[in-house]
């Protein structure tokens, strides 16, 4: 009987802690703007970076049904710096790298729901590899509510680069997008989400107005437009919509769980870290 009571007490304490975390996360979400981060959208790939087409359709339908309004990076930056008004339930949808399936599968779904989105291009890959966009596809989408930003020239991690190559990656990627779309490329997504003060300094010198990380959290008024947070949306075989709901509505909790697990791994306890569930 005593063992049963102990188990009941442990379950109750764990439930209370989980409930407290959920309530804290919901409170933290108020006033926060979600920026979703996708990569590939297609029905065949099985990598974590690939969201199956049917799942992406369901996620966009959820956003549409619940009154979310898609915005552009310029609208988000205007809100951060000048307090410009945004529509109710604003959300920014982004894709990294510039995969060909963004045009084949994601773009028609976005058009069907009349949604804006942003794609950050690795410009050296466009039109060069079969699984990446062609510049004609880039141009077509840029004329139809899809903002084209830079993911650098070659997708090198920026922080270890010498200044000369850093400038080449930042400026080269920017100019390539501008040359092919005839529009200013003023926002960058940092490869791997990595940046430091030198990177931020050169990003500003190159003429970018803002930058995006992969730090799981919302964007809030007063945040630095050069280190805007995003919510990573991964492919999953289980509990797809519940996982999407948790990441959308409880991003601060997900981010803290990820950082806690990273610290556990750094401390030398990888097996223990595997027990930390991250939706």
C-alpha positions as a LaTeX table, in Angstrom:
\begin{tabular}{lrrr}
\hline
Residue & $x$ (\AA) & $y$ (\AA) & $z$ (\AA) \\
\hline
Unk1 & 0.00 & 0.00 & 0.00 \\
Unk2 & 2.86 & 2.36 & 0.84 \\
Unk3 & 4.47 & 1.75 & $-2.57$ \\
Unk4 & 1.14 & 2.52 & $-4.27$ \\
Unk5 & 0.87 & 5.77 & $-2.32$ \\
Unk6 & 4.41 & 6.78 & $-3.29$ \\
Unk7 & 3.73 & 6.11 & $-6.97$ \\
Unk8 & 0.50 & 8.12 & $-6.76$ \\
Unk9 & 2.36 & 11.00 & $-5.11$ \\
Unk10 & 5.11 & 10.97 & $-7.76$ \\
Unk11 & 2.53 & 10.96 & $-10.57$ \\
Unk12 & 0.67 & 13.84 & $-8.90$ \\
Unk13 & 3.86 & 15.91 & $-8.48$ \\
Unk14 & 4.93 & 15.28 & $-12.09$ \\
Unk15 & 1.45 & 16.25 & $-13.32$ \\
Unk16 & 1.50 & 19.46 & $-11.25$ \\
Unk17 & 4.94 & 20.39 & $-12.58$ \\
Unk18 & 3.81 & 19.73 & $-16.13$ \\
Unk19 & 0.65 & 21.80 & $-15.59$ \\
Unk20 & 2.72 & 24.68 & $-14.16$ \\
Unk21 & 5.04 & 24.57 & $-17.17$ \\
Unk22 & 2.07 & 24.59 & $-19.54$ \\
Unk23 & 0.47 & 27.57 & $-17.81$ \\
Unk24 & 3.79 & 29.43 & $-17.76$ \\
Unk25 & 4.29 & 28.74 & $-21.46$ \\
Unk26 & 0.78 & 29.96 & $-22.32$ \\
Unk27 & 1.44 & 33.15 & $-20.37$ \\
Unk28 & 4.75 & 33.62 & $-22.20$ \\
Unk29 & 3.00 & 33.21 & $-25.55$ \\
Unk30 & 0.88 & 36.33 & $-25.05$ \\
Unk31 & 2.10 & 39.09 & $-27.33$ \\
Unk32 & 4.52 & 36.74 & $-29.05$ \\
Unk33 & 4.52 & 36.29 & $-32.82$ \\
Unk34 & 5.28 & 32.79 & $-34.14$ \\
Unk35 & 7.73 & 32.44 & $-37.03$ \\
Unk36 & 7.54 & 28.90 & $-38.37$ \\
Unk37 & 10.66 & 27.35 & $-39.91$ \\
Unk38 & 10.26 & 24.61 & $-42.53$ \\
Unk39 & 12.70 & 23.01 & $-44.95$ \\
Unk40 & 11.42 & 20.33 & $-47.33$ \\
Unk41 & 7.76 & 19.56 & $-48.08$ \\
Unk42 & 7.12 & 16.38 & $-50.04$ \\
Unk43 & 5.40 & 12.98 & $-49.80$ \\
Unk44 & 8.44 & 10.72 & $-50.15$ \\
Unk45 & 11.48 & 11.87 & $-48.11$ \\
Unk46 & 11.75 & 10.52 & $-44.56$ \\
Unk47 & 14.33 & 12.89 & $-43.04$ \\
Unk48 & 13.49 & 15.00 & $-39.96$ \\
Unk49 & 13.75 & 18.13 & $-42.12$ \\
Unk50 & 10.97 & 16.88 & $-44.41$ \\
Unk51 & 7.32 & 17.50 & $-43.54$ \\
Unk52 & 5.02 & 15.22 & $-45.57$ \\
Unk53 & 2.77 & 17.11 & $-47.94$ \\
Unk54 & $-0.46$ & 15.93 & $-46.26$ \\
Unk55 & 0.84 & 17.06 & $-42.87$ \\
Unk56 & 1.81 & 20.47 & $-44.23$ \\
Unk57 & $-1.65$ & 20.82 & $-45.77$ \\
Unk58 & $-3.24$ & 19.96 & $-42.41$ \\
Unk59 & $-1.04$ & 22.50 & $-40.62$ \\
Unk60 & $-1.91$ & 25.28 & $-43.05$ \\
Unk61 & $-5.60$ & 24.34 & $-42.77$ \\
Unk62 & $-5.32$ & 24.58 & $-38.98$ \\
Unk63 & $-3.82$ & 28.07 & $-39.23$ \\
Unk64 & $-6.54$ & 29.10 & $-41.68$ \\
Unk65 & $-9.34$ & 27.68 & $-39.52$ \\
Unk66 & $-8.06$ & 29.42 & $-36.40$ \\
Unk67 & $-7.79$ & 32.89 & $-37.88$ \\
Unk68 & $-4.04$ & 33.24 & $-38.36$ \\
Unk69 & $-2.92$ & 35.90 & $-40.81$ \\
Unk70 & 0.40 & 35.48 & $-42.60$ \\
Unk71 & 2.77 & 38.44 & $-42.67$ \\
Unk72 & 6.03 & 39.38 & $-44.42$ \\
Unk73 & 9.45 & 40.00 & $-42.85$ \\
Unk74 & 8.99 & 43.72 & $-43.54$ \\
Unk75 & 5.72 & 43.77 & $-41.61$ \\
Unk76 & 7.36 & 41.98 & $-38.70$ \\
Unk77 & 10.35 & 44.34 & $-38.71$ \\
Unk78 & 8.04 & 47.36 & $-38.82$ \\
Unk79 & 6.24 & 46.05 & $-35.77$ \\
Unk80 & 9.48 & 45.47 & $-33.87$ \\
Unk81 & 11.07 & 48.84 & $-34.61$ \\
Unk82 & 8.17 & 51.25 & $-35.05$ \\
Unk83 & 5.22 & 49.50 & $-33.45$ \\
Unk84 & 3.35 & 49.35 & $-36.74$ \\
Unk85 & 0.06 & 47.48 & $-36.36$ \\
Unk86 & $-0.21$ & 43.87 & $-37.50$ \\
Unk87 & $-3.33$ & 41.87 & $-38.37$ \\
Unk88 & $-4.95$ & 39.70 & $-35.72$ \\
Unk89 & $-3.09$ & 36.46 & $-35.01$ \\
Unk90 & $-0.05$ & 37.30 & $-37.15$ \\
Unk91 & 2.28 & 34.51 & $-38.21$ \\
Unk92 & 5.35 & 34.38 & $-40.47$ \\
Unk93 & 5.98 & 31.17 & $-42.44$ \\
Unk94 & 9.56 & 30.57 & $-43.58$ \\
Unk95 & 11.47 & 27.89 & $-45.51$ \\
Unk96 & 15.24 & 27.45 & $-45.50$ \\
Unk97 & 17.58 & 26.41 & $-48.34$ \\
Unk98 & 15.29 & 26.69 & $-51.37$ \\
Unk99 & 14.32 & 23.10 & $-52.13$ \\
Unk100 & 12.51 & 22.31 & $-55.39$ \\
Unk101 & 9.61 & 20.76 & $-53.46$ \\
Unk102 & 8.82 & 24.17 & $-51.98$ \\
Unk103 & 7.58 & 25.08 & $-55.47$ \\
Unk104 & 6.04 & 21.72 & $-56.34$ \\
Unk105 & 4.17 & 21.01 & $-53.10$ \\
Unk106 & 4.21 & 23.89 & $-50.61$ \\
Unk107 & 3.56 & 26.76 & $-53.03$ \\
Unk108 & 0.20 & 25.40 & $-54.35$ \\
Unk109 & $-1.03$ & 24.83 & $-50.79$ \\
Unk110 & $-0.03$ & 28.35 & $-49.76$ \\
Unk111 & $-1.80$ & 29.77 & $-52.81$ \\
Unk112 & $-4.92$ & 27.74 & $-52.05$ \\
Unk113 & $-5.09$ & 29.31 & $-48.59$ \\
Unk114 & $-4.04$ & 32.77 & $-49.81$ \\
Unk115 & $-0.99$ & 32.75 & $-47.55$ \\
Unk116 & 2.25 & 34.68 & $-47.71$ \\
Unk117 & 5.57 & 32.98 & $-46.99$ \\
Unk118 & 9.33 & 33.56 & $-47.14$ \\
Unk119 & 12.05 & 31.34 & $-48.60$ \\
Unk120 & 15.72 & 31.86 & $-47.67$ \\
Unk121 & 17.84 & 30.72 & $-50.61$ \\
Unk122 & 21.31 & 29.21 & $-50.76$ \\
Unk123 & 21.92 & 31.10 & $-53.99$ \\
Unk124 & 24.79 & 28.94 & $-55.34$ \\
Unk125 & 22.47 & 25.90 & $-55.25$ \\
Unk126 & 19.64 & 27.42 & $-57.29$ \\
Unk127 & 19.39 & 25.89 & $-60.75$ \\
Unk128 & 22.53 & 23.83 & $-60.12$ \\
Unk129 & 21.16 & 20.77 & $-58.32$ \\
Unk130 & 17.99 & 18.85 & $-59.17$ \\
Unk131 & 16.50 & 19.05 & $-55.68$ \\
Unk132 & 16.79 & 22.84 & $-55.53$ \\
Unk133 & 14.68 & 25.56 & $-57.11$ \\
Unk134 & 15.42 & 27.03 & $-60.49$ \\
Unk135 & 15.71 & 30.80 & $-60.76$ \\
Unk136 & 12.58 & 30.85 & $-62.94$ \\
Unk137 & 10.64 & 29.22 & $-60.11$ \\
Unk138 & 12.15 & 31.67 & $-57.64$ \\
Unk139 & 11.06 & 34.60 & $-59.80$ \\
Unk140 & 7.53 & 33.27 & $-60.27$ \\
Unk141 & 7.00 & 32.82 & $-56.55$ \\
Unk142 & 8.55 & 36.20 & $-55.75$ \\
Unk143 & 5.85 & 37.75 & $-57.95$ \\
Unk144 & 3.13 & 35.95 & $-55.98$ \\
Unk145 & 3.47 & 36.80 & $-52.27$ \\
Unk146 & 6.55 & 34.65 & $-51.56$ \\
Unk147 & 9.40 & 36.80 & $-50.22$ \\
Unk148 & 12.89 & 35.67 & $-51.21$ \\
Unk149 & 15.64 & 36.16 & $-48.64$ \\
Unk150 & 19.24 & 34.98 & $-48.34$ \\
Unk151 & 20.59 & 31.84 & $-46.70$ \\
Unk152 & 24.06 & 32.94 & $-47.86$ \\
Unk153 & 25.97 & 32.03 & $-51.00$ \\
Unk154 & 27.04 & 28.48 & $-50.08$ \\
Unk155 & 25.46 & 27.60 & $-46.69$ \\
Unk156 & 28.76 & 27.79 & $-44.78$ \\
Unk157 & 28.52 & 28.23 & $-41.03$ \\
Unk158 & 29.34 & 31.92 & $-40.68$ \\
Unk159 & 31.01 & 32.20 & $-37.28$ \\
Unk160 & 34.33 & 30.45 & $-38.16$ \\
Unk161 & 34.83 & 32.33 & $-41.44$ \\
Unk162 & 37.54 & 34.91 & $-41.98$ \\
Unk163 & 36.16 & 38.35 & $-42.69$ \\
Unk164 & 36.81 & 38.24 & $-46.42$ \\
Unk165 & 34.85 & 35.02 & $-46.94$ \\
Unk166 & 32.18 & 36.13 & $-44.47$ \\
Unk167 & 31.56 & 39.26 & $-46.53$ \\
Unk168 & 31.54 & 37.18 & $-49.72$ \\
Unk169 & 28.88 & 34.84 & $-48.32$ \\
Unk170 & 26.68 & 37.68 & $-47.08$ \\
Unk171 & 27.00 & 40.09 & $-49.99$ \\
Unk172 & 27.17 & 37.42 & $-52.71$ \\
Unk173 & 24.03 & 35.69 & $-51.50$ \\
Unk174 & 22.17 & 38.98 & $-51.26$ \\
Unk175 & 23.17 & 40.25 & $-54.71$ \\
Unk176 & 22.32 & 36.95 & $-56.42$ \\
Unk177 & 18.76 & 37.01 & $-55.09$ \\
Unk178 & 18.34 & 40.67 & $-56.04$ \\
Unk179 & 19.74 & 40.08 & $-59.53$ \\
Unk180 & 17.32 & 37.21 & $-60.21$ \\
Unk181 & 14.16 & 38.64 & $-58.62$ \\
Unk182 & 14.64 & 42.37 & $-59.34$ \\
Unk183 & 13.71 & 43.01 & $-55.72$ \\
Unk184 & 15.70 & 43.98 & $-52.64$ \\
Unk185 & 16.91 & 41.08 & $-50.52$ \\
Unk186 & 16.97 & 42.55 & $-47.02$ \\
Unk187 & 16.65 & 39.58 & $-44.64$ \\
Unk188 & 18.89 & 36.62 & $-43.95$ \\
Unk189 & 18.50 & 33.28 & $-42.19$ \\
Unk190 & 21.79 & 32.29 & $-40.57$ \\
Unk191 & 22.95 & 28.78 & $-41.62$ \\
Unk192 & 22.50 & 26.53 & $-38.62$ \\
Unk193 & 21.24 & 29.57 & $-36.73$ \\
Unk194 & 24.83 & 30.45 & $-35.74$ \\
Unk195 & 26.00 & 34.03 & $-35.43$ \\
Unk196 & 28.31 & 36.20 & $-33.32$ \\
Unk197 & 29.00 & 39.91 & $-33.04$ \\
Unk198 & 31.25 & 39.96 & $-36.09$ \\
Unk199 & 28.55 & 38.25 & $-38.17$ \\
Unk200 & 25.91 & 40.71 & $-36.97$ \\
Unk201 & 28.19 & 43.65 & $-37.75$ \\
Unk202 & 28.88 & 42.45 & $-41.31$ \\
Unk203 & 25.20 & 41.62 & $-41.88$ \\
Unk204 & 24.31 & 45.22 & $-41.10$ \\
Unk205 & 27.13 & 46.55 & $-43.32$ \\
Unk206 & 25.90 & 44.35 & $-46.19$ \\
Unk207 & 22.54 & 46.13 & $-46.09$ \\
Unk208 & 20.31 & 43.56 & $-44.45$ \\
Unk209 & 17.46 & 44.87 & $-42.30$ \\
Unk210 & 17.08 & 41.74 & $-40.18$ \\
Unk211 & 18.13 & 38.16 & $-39.56$ \\
Unk212 & 16.56 & 34.92 & $-38.35$ \\
Unk213 & 17.96 & 32.26 & $-36.02$ \\
Unk214 & 16.68 & 28.78 & $-35.14$ \\
Unk215 & 16.18 & 29.64 & $-31.45$ \\
Unk216 & 12.79 & 28.14 & $-30.56$ \\
Unk217 & 10.70 & 30.98 & $-29.17$ \\
Unk218 & 8.37 & 33.75 & $-30.28$ \\
Unk219 & 9.31 & 37.17 & $-31.60$ \\
Unk220 & 8.20 & 40.00 & $-29.32$ \\
Unk221 & 8.15 & 43.76 & $-29.63$ \\
Unk222 & 11.51 & 45.11 & $-28.54$ \\
Unk223 & 13.45 & 42.10 & $-29.83$ \\
Unk224 & 16.54 & 42.70 & $-31.95$ \\
Unk225 & 15.46 & 42.39 & $-35.63$ \\
Unk226 & 18.86 & 40.84 & $-36.41$ \\
Unk227 & 18.31 & 37.87 & $-34.07$ \\
Unk228 & 14.67 & 36.98 & $-34.58$ \\
Unk229 & 13.52 & 33.63 & $-33.17$ \\
Unk230 & 11.87 & 30.88 & $-35.18$ \\
Unk231 & 9.93 & 27.72 & $-34.35$ \\
Unk232 & 11.34 & 24.66 & $-36.11$ \\
Unk233 & 8.70 & 22.37 & $-37.61$ \\
Unk234 & 10.04 & 18.88 & $-38.26$ \\
Unk235 & 8.63 & 15.83 & $-39.98$ \\
Unk236 & 7.23 & 13.17 & $-37.67$ \\
Unk237 & 5.55 & 9.78 & $-37.96$ \\
Unk238 & 3.61 & 10.07 & $-34.70$ \\
Unk239 & 1.26 & 12.62 & $-33.11$ \\
Unk240 & 1.83 & 15.04 & $-35.97$ \\
Unk241 & $-0.85$ & 17.63 & $-35.18$ \\
Unk242 & $-0.43$ & 17.49 & $-31.38$ \\
Unk243 & 3.30 & 18.13 & $-31.85$ \\
Unk244 & 2.54 & 21.00 & $-34.22$ \\
Unk245 & 0.03 & 22.45 & $-31.72$ \\
Unk246 & 2.55 & 22.28 & $-28.87$ \\
Unk247 & 5.32 & 23.95 & $-30.91$ \\
Unk248 & 2.95 & 26.64 & $-32.17$ \\
Unk249 & 1.37 & 27.45 & $-28.80$ \\
Unk250 & 4.15 & 26.54 & $-26.35$ \\
Unk251 & 7.35 & 27.55 & $-28.13$ \\
Unk252 & 9.08 & 28.96 & $-25.01$ \\
Unk253 & 8.69 & 25.61 & $-23.24$ \\
Unk254 & 9.99 & 23.66 & $-26.24$ \\
Unk255 & 12.99 & 25.97 & $-26.51$ \\
Unk256 & 13.90 & 25.60 & $-22.87$ \\
Unk257 & 13.59 & 21.83 & $-23.03$ \\
Unk258 & 15.94 & 21.79 & $-26.02$ \\
Unk259 & 18.51 & 23.94 & $-24.24$ \\
Unk260 & 18.25 & 21.85 & $-21.06$ \\
Unk261 & 18.83 & 18.64 & $-23.04$ \\
Unk262 & 21.86 & 20.23 & $-24.74$ \\
Unk263 & 23.31 & 21.08 & $-21.32$ \\
Unk264 & 22.76 & 17.51 & $-20.12$ \\
Unk265 & 24.63 & 16.22 & $-23.18$ \\
Unk266 & 27.46 & 18.73 & $-22.65$ \\
Unk267 & 27.71 & 17.56 & $-19.04$ \\
Unk268 & 28.45 & 14.03 & $-20.29$ \\
Unk269 & 25.06 & 12.34 & $-19.84$ \\
Unk270 & 23.79 & 11.57 & $-23.37$ \\
Unk271 & 21.75 & 8.57 & $-22.20$ \\
Unk272 & 19.93 & 10.73 & $-19.67$ \\
Unk273 & 19.33 & 13.37 & $-22.31$ \\
Unk274 & 17.50 & 10.79 & $-24.45$ \\
Unk275 & 14.85 & 10.56 & $-21.72$ \\
Unk276 & 13.95 & 14.25 & $-22.12$ \\
Unk277 & 11.00 & 14.29 & $-24.49$ \\
Unk278 & 10.86 & 17.24 & $-26.87$ \\
Unk279 & 7.69 & 17.51 & $-29.00$ \\
\hline
\end{tabular}
